[in-house]
Amino acid sequence: MPKKILIIDDDPIIVKYLQAVFSDNGYATCTASSSMEGLEVVLEERPDLICLDLQMPGEWGPRFYRKLRKNKELKDTPVIVVSGIDGDHAIKDAVAFVRKPFDSEKLVGIVKNTIG
């Protein structure tokens, strides 16, 4: 069974691109277009890794991240921040901070090093 990646981003073009990149590399994906929806999806899908945008409508990514880390069952889920804003200070213990626009091969390399 392939490892599953949750993509949380409000830009449908980025979501479709990341889905294609990850599926081309053997990963399953699930998506959410907001951090509030992301919390529901992470509870339902139990992904192996989360790709998280920082700037979204409603709650921003850092708030989602804090909620994730407070949940005992989900707190160890690795998170890669993929964002167009300078926010590597917002989530200090993320696996990586990848700035948009990004190199898809570099991102896949980080994913492979993190979850195989």
KAHU-V324226 format. One line per field, one symbol per residue. ss: DSSP state (@ for helix, = for strand, . for the rest). phi: phi as a letter, one per 20 degrees, with the letter a starting at -180 (. if undefined). Layout:
ss=???
phi=???
//
This chain:
ss=...=====...@@@@@@@@@@@@@...=====..@@@@@@@@@@@...====........@@@@@@@@@@.......======............====....@@@@@@@@@@@@.
phi=.ffddeddbeefffffffgfgfffdndecccbdbfffgffffffelfebcdceeebfmefggfgfffgfeegfdfeffcdecbedfbfffcfdfgbddeffceffffffffffecn
//
